[in-house]
Structures are given as C-alpha cells and as structure tokens.
C-alpha cells in the first residue's frame, strides 16, 4: 500500500510538471503566431500625423500602477495598451545589424520587421505624449516637465531597453536615438551629485554594458538593471569583506541581464547613481513554488533577502519569469512578492495584474479607514 501511494504521488507530481510546461509552450506558440500573423501591420496612429487629438486624454482617467509590461512589443498596440492599463513600465527588445542604423524591436530575429523600430514604437510616441502634457502655454514647474499620467503628473514612465545584440555596439545607437527626449529635458539623469527626476526613465538590461554606461559622470541618463540575485548579502559589509567576496568573475561582453561589463564588481557598486532596477529571473533564482503551491521557508527567506538587498542600495526590486500558470499560483506569487516589498509586477497579463494591484489598494484603503 505504501509503495502504491508513493507511486501515485510521484505520478501526480509528474502530471503537474507536464501541465506547467505544456501551458508555457502553448503560450509561447500562441504569442509567436499572433505576433507574426496579426501584428505585422501597425495600428493607423503610428503612421504620419500620429498621435492626433485622441491621444490628448489618453491617461486622463488612468491611475498609474506598479506594473511592468513584459515583452510590450507583442501587444496589439505596443506602449498604448500598457498605458491604458496604468503600467508605469514598458519593455523594448532592441537589435542592431551591421550596416543599418535602425534599432529593430522584437523577441527574436524571426519577429523583426522594417516598420517596427525603437523610434517608431517607443521614442516618437513617448515624445509626442509628453509634449502633449507640456504645451507651451503651461509653465514648467520647479520639478520639471509633467509626465504622461494626468492623475500623477510626476510619475515617471520606465522604458526598459533590452540589449539583444552586442551591448558595446548597441549603446551608442540607443543613446543617439534617445536624443529627442534628452534635448527636451524629458529623461531622468544623474548630474554627478544627485538624481534629477523627469517624465521618462531609461533602464538598460540584457547585454547593456555597465562599465560603458557609467563612464559619463556629469549627465548619465541610461541606468543599469542590476543583478538582484547577487544582492542577498548585506550592503553593510566591511571594505575588507567586500574585496574578499566579489561577484563571480564574468567576461565584459554580452553576459545577459545584470552581468555585462560587471567583471570583478562588488554588489555594493550598484546604487541610484548608476542603476534603477535590481532584477532577477524568478524561476532561476527562487524556483517554482512546488511546496503545495506555496513558497518553502528557504524560498521565502531568499525573496526577502534579495528585496532587502535591493532596497538597502536604493534600487527597485523586480522579478521576471514568474509563473504564468496556473493562474492561482501566479496570483499567489505576485501577492507574496508585493507583500515582501517587490516594487513592480512583471506582467504578461495586464488585466490580471491591474486587478491584483487594485484589489490590494482597496484592501489597504479599507484597513486605513478603520484605523
């Protein structure tokens, strides 16, 4: 009987694993087909004459929420779908090819097309939206230009730029294409002594090279996506301890999120002058919550230590690659991460992310009203 029960238990676990992977595969295939089929043609408002009068009140009744639109370019209307949900972060994967100065946006090379570029999908629309909030008839305040969200004029929009090709080659092109936002004083920057907050904050991830990004010490407006997985140790190490326990040695070139251009650096290097997010893959760093659909004590301790490490450095903690299925597990993981202090939800399903965040806000409002 004991052997039979053990056999049934093992089969049940295997079935759960198979179901999770099947759901993940289905989601990936569906998105790929949708992207390559339905989304090759851009909405009309990306053409000449965009954005038009309809964009003036785009965020009039939208409450900004700590939601990051993961793989935003996959959406029917990149950028705009996220803004309509109130997301304060969007993501663009950019690719550079030899002999071509355009930066193409897409998840992989098979999904790239001439009309889907960094300028067309993100830089130009963001520029127009911020311009609309700052007409010449309205004086700029001491806090600088107004942001996109009318309900919170000084909420910044984070544009996470994922460097998919060589970071050392990409950086100059990204910087150049951001110039329209920079010249209008729309980009958050570090001036050598302090952070000057602006309507748009640029964060480099993927193969973004930390060493090259931090050479500008007088006006740095592309911030790093630091390695959250390295931050579970306290920032308050002595200098001797810090030198004795550096980050694992890494090559300077194209090592992925948080690891490019960071060879030999101690985690204490990352702070708001050079970084904005501290991010990690949830699946690789924490792992799936197999313990009856909940976190084990070890997993929860690790989540808390990583978030604490990010906050000690003044950075926002972000977990990507969180479970997307089953929905109950996904929402449970989101809730625990928020409870423990994660600063933003990395979401594919924006409707559900908004529902979870609004439900939490209502609960907090009720709790405060009873105090």
Secondary structure, DSSP 8 states (H G I E B T S, - for coil): -HHHHHHHHHHHHHHHHHHHHHHHHHHHHHHHHHHHHTSSS--GGGSTT-S-GGGTTTTTT---EEEEETTGGGSTTTTHHHHHHTEEEEEEEEEEETTEEEEEESSSGGG--TT-BHIIIIIHHHHHHHHHHS-TTS--BTTBS--S-TTSTT--EEEEEEE-S-HHHHHHHHHHHTHHHHHTT-B-EE-SSSEE--SEEEEEEET--HHHHTS--SSB-EEEEEEGGG-SS-TT--HHHHHHS------SS---TTTTT-TT--GGG--TTTEEEEEEEHHHHT----BTTB--HHHHHHHHHHHHHHHHTT-EEEEES---SSHHHHHHHHHHHHHTT--EEEES-HHHHHHHHHHHHHHHHHHHHH-
